[in-house]
Each structure stands twice: as structure tokens, then as C-alpha cells.
Amino acid sequence: MPLPDAGTRLMVVAPHPDDETLGCAELMQAVRDAGGEVAIVLLTDGEANPWPQRWVERRWRLEAADRRRWGALRQAEMRSALQCMGLDGIRLIRFGWPDLGVTSLLLDPRGDAVAALLREIQAFAPSMVLGPDLSDRHPDHGSAHVLLRLALHACGTSAPRMLGYGLHGGGATKGGWQLTSIDMGWTLRKRAAMECYASQLRLSGGRFRRLVRRPEIYLPPSQAAIAVDGRVRLPWRPGWLARRAGLRLLARDAGGLQSWSWDRAPLARRGDGGYDLQRQDRPWSKGPCFLRLESGGGGPWIFDTWGWWCVGPGDVDV
């Protein structure tokens, strides 16, 4: 990946404070040092972070005011981290969406989450946009990727180039692009900036410090291939218990949301035990369509079991 120049306008979509530092701190500094412009869209304040907050504040019960206070702390840490990297003068757009609520906003048929992101893209006019990779299993991260892809699709032919950064999940360090040359100062300032996030380091310091030492790899958007007969091969093989637990198949594209219970979804069982989704009027007829499985059961584990899957435009063949 060539180094940025003075004409580079980089927009970073960060679901939570610290994602910008972990995902692309070196790239942001490279753009700034080259004379380009950087903007960060911060989707949430990271206030739904109960275990570190309980540990730091020595309290079990957390009320709404406690979560707001924690979100304000994480915002302050982010400002300190940006200052540490010499990025304190960049444009920072805070949406204030609920932490762990990005998926709900994406799936809400009455919402305008895509439109909100589209307005910021059009206002800043970036030449490159970075957001979480689709393989990221944190629900806010995967859904932020979908939001960003749909907003860029709405830009039409003027859409900037998009790349993803991965923090949670197997796709985080596989393939993708890296800067052709790294200034050691960018790396050292990135590591120092991570130390500004004391709230996150108290319980998970080892994990975060390992993440911040990884090479920054920027991943191109992925999509699944569509078979000649109009079917798309799903990556999931849910077991009997999952299918019985209110499993639903969701499809989100530029036209909105479609939802089926598993037993009513337009699926065909393959001989190898997997499933193919058959072509409908929508999805994947116009632009990218994103598929997701949701089960009726909850639990303390916040990461997605299934994740998202992207189906490309209809002219993609295997």
C-alpha cells in the first residue's frame, strides 16, 4: 500500500474509543505527516463495558448514570490518545449511539443509521474510508462494517475506496494491505497512545498490548460468490438445537431488511449437509446484501456466534 500524500483524505469509522488506535493509528499518522486530512466517526462512547468498570470502581450494580460516566471517561482517554499521536486537531464526529446497539440500529426499519453515516461521508469527501472488517465478531464492529458498505453503496460512482481493520476474529491478520514503509515514530506513539486507555488496560492489559503490537493490515471488502443458478452457499451449518431455538435468517441490503424463520427461509439443503440460499426478488439484486443468523437465546457472551456474510451483486459467478 503506497504511503499517503497531501491529497489523502482518510475517514476512520470507530465503533468504540480505542478502536482507532488499535486498528489504524500508524496510517492516521502517515496521512497527517504527509499533509493529508483525517476524520474519525465515533459511533458509541463504549459505555457498556461493565466488567472493567466494576473492577475499577469496586461496585457491582451499574446504573445509567454510571454508564454515562464511564462513557465520558473513555471519550477523555480517546482525546488523550489522539493528542499523544499528534492527532488532536483532527475532525472527530461523535454519534453517541448506544454501545452494543449498532446492530439494532442497522436492523431498525424506521431508523436512519445508514443515512447518518452517508451525510458525514458526503460532508468530509474522503478519498479512503477505514472501518471494521466484516470478519470481526464483535457485534458493533460487524454491523458497523455493514452500515459503512451500505452508505458507500449509496454514494454511487463517487464512493471512496474502503478498507477494513480487524480486531476480533480470525480474519484480522490474514491477507490485505500494509504500508510500504513504517516510521518507527508512528509505532512508538501508537504504543504510547494505547497506554492512555487505562480503563481498558486494568483487566485486559496483556491482550490490548499484544493487539497494539501487531502489524496494521487493511483488508479489502469481501463477498461471497453466487452460483450460476442464483444460489449463494451459506457458511453456516447450525445444529438441531440452534434451529429449534428460534433461529432466524436476516438479509439487509440497500432496499431494507428481510427476515425469515429458519424453517421458512428460501433454503436448499446440499448433499454435503450445508445450505444454499435461493435467489429472491431481493436480496443481492442491487448492490451488496448482508446475511446474518440470529437465535432467540441470549447469554453473557457478547461476541457473535455466526457473524455476517456478504453476497455480492448478481453478476458474480462461480
Solvent accessible surface area in square Angstrom, and as a share of the most:
residue,aa,sasa,rsa
1,M,21,0.09
2,P,99,0.62
3,L,84,0.42
4,P,21,0.13
5,D,89,0.46
6,A,74,0.57
7,G,57,0.55
8,T,16,0.09
9,R,83,0.30
10,L,0,0.00
11,M,0,0.00
12,V,0,0.00
13,V,0,0.00
14,A,0,0.00
15,P,0,0.00
16,H,12,0.05
17,P,0,0.00
18,D,6,0.03
19,D,5,0.02
20,E,0,0.00
21,T,0,0.00
22,L,11,0.06
23,G,4,0.04
24,C,0,0.00
25,A,0,0.00
26,E,14,0.06
27,L,0,0.00
28,M,0,0.00
29,Q,3,0.01
30,A,4,0.03
31,V,1,0.00
32,R,94,0.34
33,D,95,0.49
34,A,37,0.29
35,G,48,0.47
36,G,4,0.04
37,E,91,0.41
38,V,3,0.02
39,A,0,0.00
40,I,0,0.00
41,V,0,0.00
42,L,2,0.01
43,L,0,0.00
44,T,0,0.00
45,D,15,0.08
46,G,0,0.00
47,E,33,0.15
48,A,30,0.23
49,N,29,0.15
50,P,50,0.31
51,W,144,0.51
52,P,18,0.11
53,Q,0,0.00
54,R,53,0.19
55,W,121,0.42
56,V,50,0.28
57,E,50,0.22
58,R,166,0.61
59,R,107,0.39
60,W,168,0.59
61,R,181,0.66
62,L,24,0.12
63,E,81,0.36
64,A,48,0.37
65,A,54,0.42
66,D,10,0.05
67,R,94,0.34
68,R,158,0.58
69,R,108,0.40
70,W,2,0.01
71,G,1,0.01
72,A,53,0.41
73,L,74,0.37
74,R,11,0.04
75,Q,34,0.15
76,A,40,0.31
77,E,13,0.06
78,M,1,0.00
79,R,131,0.48
80,S,52,0.33
81,A,0,0.00
82,L,6,0.03
83,Q,119,0.53
84,C,49,0.29
85,M,7,0.03
86,G,43,0.42
87,L,1,0.00
88,D,90,0.47
89,G,62,0.60
90,I,22,0.11
91,R,106,0.39
92,L,67,0.33
93,I,24,0.12
94,R,128,0.47
95,F,43,0.18
96,G,36,0.35
97,W,36,0.13
98,P,73,0.46
99,D,15,0.08
100,L,73,0.37
101,G,9,0.09
102,V,0,0.00
103,T,17,0.10
104,S,77,0.50
105,L,49,0.25
106,L,0,0.00
107,L,26,0.13
108,D,41,0.21
109,P,120,0.75
110,R,212,0.77
111,G,39,0.38
112,D,87,0.45
113,A,7,0.06
114,V,26,0.15
115,A,39,0.30
116,A,17,0.13
117,L,0,0.00
118,L,33,0.16
119,R,133,0.48
120,E,35,0.16
121,I,4,0.02
122,Q,113,0.50
123,A,67,0.52
124,F,8,0.03
125,A,64,0.50
126,P,12,0.07
127,S,57,0.37
128,M,22,0.10
129,V,0,0.00
130,L,0,0.00
131,G,0,0.00
132,P,0,0.00
133,D,12,0.06
134,L,10,0.05
135,S,41,0.27
136,D,3,0.01
137,R,92,0.33
138,H,17,0.08
139,P,17,0.11
140,D,0,0.00
141,H,0,0.00
142,G,0,0.00
143,S,0,0.00
144,A,0,0.00
145,H,2,0.01
146,V,0,0.00
147,L,0,0.00
148,L,0,0.00
149,R,26,0.09
150,L,5,0.03
151,A,0,0.00
152,L,13,0.07
153,H,73,0.33
154,A,58,0.45
155,C,20,0.12
156,G,46,0.44
157,T,153,0.89
158,S,90,0.58
159,A,40,0.31
160,P,22,0.14
161,R,102,0.37
162,M,15,0.07
163,L,3,0.01
164,G,1,0.01
165,Y,3,0.01
166,G,6,0.06
167,L,11,0.06
168,H,40,0.18
169,G,40,0.39
170,G,56,0.54
171,G,19,0.19
172,A,7,0.05
173,T,64,0.37
174,K,146,0.62
175,G,60,0.58
176,G,43,0.42
177,W,103,0.36
178,Q,90,0.40
179,L,12,0.06
180,T,103,0.60
181,S,59,0.38
182,I,81,0.41
183,D,70,0.36
184,M,126,0.56
185,G,19,0.18
186,W,20,0.07
187,T,19,0.11
188,L,100,0.50
189,R,90,0.33
190,K,2,0.01
191,R,81,0.30
192,A,44,0.34
193,A,0,0.00
194,M,0,0.00
195,E,84,0.38
196,C,36,0.22
197,Y,0,0.00
198,A,56,0.44
199,S,5,0.03
200,Q,10,0.04
201,L,20,0.10
202,R,127,0.46
203,L,81,0.40
204,S,30,0.19
205,G,8,0.08
206,G,42,0.41
207,R,102,0.37
208,F,18,0.07
209,R,89,0.33
210,R,161,0.59
211,L,21,0.10
212,V,4,0.03
213,R,126,0.46
214,R,73,0.27
215,P,87,0.55
216,E,12,0.05
217,I,25,0.13
218,Y,1,0.00
219,L,13,0.07
220,P,66,0.41
221,P,57,0.36
222,S,62,0.40
223,Q,87,0.39
224,A,9,0.07
225,A,43,0.34
226,I,1,0.00
227,A,32,0.25
228,V,124,0.71
229,D,100,0.52
230,G,2,0.02
231,R,82,0.30
232,V,0,0.00
233,R,143,0.52
234,L,5,0.02
235,P,62,0.39
236,W,17,0.06
237,R,135,0.49
238,P,4,0.02
239,G,42,0.41
240,W,152,0.53
241,L,135,0.67
242,A,25,0.19
243,R,78,0.28
244,R,173,0.63
245,A,48,0.37
246,G,48,0.46
247,L,3,0.02
248,R,97,0.35
249,L,0,0.00
250,L,9,0.05
251,A,1,0.01
252,R,33,0.12
253,D,5,0.02
254,A,61,0.47
255,G,54,0.52
256,G,22,0.21
257,L,61,0.31
258,Q,50,0.22
259,S,48,0.31
260,W,41,0.14
261,S,32,0.21
262,W,25,0.09
263,D,125,0.65
264,R,194,0.71
265,A,13,0.10
266,P,23,0.15
267,L,34,0.17
268,A,17,0.13
269,R,157,0.57
270,R,34,0.12
271,G,91,0.88
272,D,77,0.40
273,G,21,0.21
274,G,0,0.00
275,Y,18,0.07
276,D,16,0.08
277,L,0,0.00
278,Q,61,0.27
279,R,107,0.39
280,Q,66,0.29
281,D,146,0.76
282,R,75,0.27
283,P,1,0.00
284,W,0,0.00
285,S,54,0.35
286,K,160,0.68
287,G,12,0.11
288,P,17,0.11
289,C,0,0.00
290,F,0,0.00
291,L,0,0.00
292,R,21,0.08
293,L,5,0.02
294,E,59,0.26
295,S,54,0.35
296,G,65,0.63
297,G,55,0.53
298,G,85,0.82
299,G,59,0.56
300,P,139,0.87
301,W,181,0.64
302,I,77,0.39
303,F,51,0.21
304,D,21,0.11
305,T,97,0.56
306,W,48,0.17
307,G,5,0.05
308,W,14,0.05
309,W,83,0.29
310,C,2,0.01
311,V,0,0.00
312,G,0,0.00
313,P,50,0.32
314,G,28,0.26
315,D,122,0.63
316,V,34,0.20
317,D,93,0.48
318,V,122,0.70
